[in-house]
Amino acid sequence: MKEPETPREWLLLALSDFGITIVADNGHTLDLEKEYSVEIEQNGVFRLTWRGKVVAPFQDLAELCHFIQMS
């Protein structure tokens, strides 16, 4: 299996590992379960939004996934 190289590949891997469902793939933005969306910003930060409102920027994908799971 190939090692993830891009922030998008790392994000997809993390979501899969944590069992978080992707509802829609819009390129730089992924719509997720529980009405969340995550956007990959130019600086490699992952911006999590819920119902269109910014929740927080995340650099740590495990932290982002735990946040989604616990909500």
VENWOZI-V16390 format. One line per field, one symbol per residue. ss: DSSP state (H for helix, E for strand, - for the rest). burial: I if it has 9 or more other ideal C-beta (glycine too) atoms within 8 Angstrom, else O. Layout:
BEGIN
ss: ???
burial: ???
END
This chain:
BEGIN
ss: ------HHHHHHHHHHH----EEEE---EEEEHHHEEEEE-----EEEEE--EEEEEE--HHHHHHHHHH-
burial: OOOOOOOOIIIIIIIOOIOIOIOOOOOOIIIIOOOIIIIIIOOOOIIIIIOOOOOOIIOOIOOIIIIIOOO
END
